[in-house]
Amino acid sequence: YHWAPAKECDWPAYWEEERLRQLVKGRWILLIGDSTLQEIGYHLIVAIFKEFREEFNVGNSRGTWQQTPDSRFFDTGFVDDRTRVSFLWCGHPNPDGNNFGVPSVLEPEFQENLQKLLGEDRPDALLFNSGLHDLGRSRLDDSDVRFSMEEYERDLAQAMVFLNNMTALRVWKDSSPKATFMECGTWAEGTRGAVRRLNRVATRVAREHGYLIAEQEDLNEGLHWMLEGHHCRNMPPCHVFTLSLYNFFDHWWHSAVDSDATT
């Protein structure tokens, strides 16, 4: 199975783990998103540190999910002065909640958790995603709550304005639809048609706000026979996608790495 990014993607495949460790040395990478970015954060940590340690969890580990530690708020700190990787859940303002989506970023509870994480510092790179839990708003018991593409576009733009002053390197990860055989359905079911329409809107908004685009929409296609499509778990596409993210870091930071190598 070989995956190649779509034409609208901003990067090619990238494979060198040792190069990525050099690129991120001394850097702080912050991920804000749902479970599809949560698992990428986990793979990012394993690629850098060779393991996910229990002490990386920040007070709300939920056991095991998708064969990985289910922590919706984790932070490595600068382990051995090397690299820092942090993940903050935005499927809901409360890390234990679901199906609220990108408006979470504008809620006081989320912003308080973010400020506690940031302190006086700022990350060197931000990876951001929200989509499936926005579509999932239509699953809520409140009959007045329904997904609206217009509201999603507005809320995403406002969230990006709020997050934009944190760092110059900002990357938007799109959402992965359900498998091929789940083409049609409601917004809440996250089917291919719904997610593709959402990704088109999100990609446009992200570019307008200075984000590079990490396209994951079709990455899980090769595993549709064993996965639901949204997640890659511990399968090769997770590893490929994680390593591919370093193209963004290489674009922004390679000159510093090359300079250090010649001194």
N, C-alpha and C positions, 0 to 999 in steps of 0.2 A: 504494500500500500504506500503510495507516494502522494503527498499533499503539496499543492502549489498555491500560494495566495492569489486572490482575484486581482484583476487589473487595477481596480481602484485602491488596492492596498498600498501602504506607503513603504513597505520593506520586503526584501526577499528572505528566503529561508537562511538561517544562521545556525551553526552547529558547534562551535568551539567553546567548551565549558571553561577551559583555562583562560581563554581570552575574556570571557564574561566576568570571571572572578577578578581579573585585573581591572576591567572597566568599572566595576561597581565598588572597588576598594575605597573605603572612606566615604562612600555615598549613602544617602538615606532614600529609600524607595518606599513611597506610601501608596497603598492600594485602597480605594474606596469603591465598594460595589456589592454585588449579590454573590450567591454561592458559586457562580461560574467564574468569578474573579477570585473568590476565596480559595478555590482549588488551585488556581494558577499561583496565588501567593504561597501556598504550601509547596508547590513544585519549585518555585523560585528559591525558597529557603533551603530545600533539600539540595538543589543544584549548587548553592553557595556554601552551605555549612555541612552537607552530607547527611543531615538528619533534622527532624523537627523535634525540638526538646520541650519537655513539659513546661519549663519555666518561661517559654515564649507566650503561653496563654496569659491573658490579662483578665483573670477573675470570672470568666464565664464559659469555660470549656463544657461542652454538652456531650462529651463522650466521643464516639466514633461515627463519622458520617462519610459515605462514599469511600470507605477504606482509609480515611485520613482523619486526623484530629479535628473534631467539630468545634472549633473556637471561632466565634464571630468577632473577636477583638484580640488580635495578637500583635506582639511587638518583640523583636529580637534584641533591641538595643544594639549598640555597637560591640558585637562579640569580638573579643580579641582585637579591638580597634580596626576591624575590617569593614564591615558593611552593616547597615541597619535596614530591616524590612518590617513594615507594619501594615496591618489590614484592619479596616474599620467597616463594619456592616452598614449598608444603607438600604436594605430591603424594608426596613422599618426603623423609626427613631429609637425604639427599644431593641437591643440586640436579640431578644428572644421573640420578636414579632416578625410577621411576614406580610406581604401583599400591600405595602404602602408605597414603595418605590421612591422615585427621585425627590418628591416633596419632603422626604426625610431629611435631606441636606439642609433644608430651611427651618427645621424644627429645633427649638431650644435644647431638647435632650441630646440630639445628635451633635449640635454645635458645642455643647458643654463637653461631651466626650472627646470631640476633635481638639478642643482647646487644651484639655488635660494632656492629650498626646503630644501636641505641638510644643507647649510651653513657650519659650522664647525662640525656639528653633524653627526652621522651615526645611521641608524635604528637598532633595535634589531632583526628584522626578515624581510625578503623580500619574497613576494609572486609575482610570475612572470608568465605571459601567453602571447602568441601571436600565432595565427594560422588562425582564420577565416578571418582576414583582409589581411593576406598573400595570402590565397586562392583567396580573392577578388581582388587581383591585376589584374586578367584577366578580370575584369569588366571595367577597366579604358578605356577611349576613345583612348589613345595612343595604336595603333595597335602593337607597338613594345614591349609592356609590357605584359608579360605572366608569370603565376606562374611556377616556376621551383623548384622541390624538392631538387635538388642539391644546388641551390642558397639559398633556405630556410635553409638547414642544415648548410651551410657555414655561413650565416648571423646570425643564432641563436647561433652558437658557438662563433662568434665574440662578439655578444651582451652579452653573459654570461661571457666571459672573462672581458669585460668592467665593468659589474655589480658585479663581484665576490668579489671584495675587500671591499664591503660595509658592509658585515656582514657574520658571520659564518653560521647562520641559513637561508638557502635559499630553497624555496619550489616552484616547478613547477606545475602549474595547467594545465591539458590537456584541449583540446577543446571538446565541445559537438556537435555531428552531428545532422543533421536534423532528424525528426521523422522516425520511421520504414518504413512508406509507401513511403519515399523519398530515396530509396536505391541507385539509379543510377542517374548520371548526370555529368555535367562538374565540373572541379575544383572550379570554381567561385561560384557554387551553394551550396557549403559546404555540400554535401550529405554524407551519412554514409560511403560509400566506400572511398571517398576522405579524410574525417576527420580521419578515422581509420588509413589510410596509413600515414597521417601526424603525428598522435599521436605516432605511432611506432618509427618514426624517431626522433621526439622531445623528447620522453622519454629516448631514448638511449643517445642522446646528453646531456640532462639534468643530467643524472646519471654520465656521464663522467666528468661533471663539478661540481660535488658535491651537486646536488640538490636532495632533497626528492621529491617524486611524490605524488601529490594529484589528484587522478583519478576521473574525473567527467563525463567520456564519456557516461556512461549508466544511469546516475542519473535521467535524465529527461524523461526516457522511460515511466514511469507510467503516465505521463501527455501528451503523444504525441497526444491524441485526442483533446486537447485544446490549446497546445502550438506548436510552430514550431520546437522545439527541442533544439535550441541553448541556450535559456534563460529559467530560472526558475521563473523569476519575483518575485511576493510575495507568491509563492506557497511553500508548505512544503519542497520540495527538496532544495530550497535555504537555508532554516533555518537549515536543517539537515547537509548540506555540510558545512555551516559556523561553526556550533558547532563542527563538526568533525575536522576542522583545528586545534583545540586546542590540539589534540593529539601530534602534532609537538611541540607546546609550552610546553606541559607537559613533553615531552621527554627531552627538553633542559633546562627547568626552574623549574621543580617541586622541586628540592632539595632546591632552594632558598626560595620557598614558604613554604615548610615544616620546614625549619630552622627558618623562621620568626614566624611560628605558635608556636614554642616551646620556644621562647625567651620572 
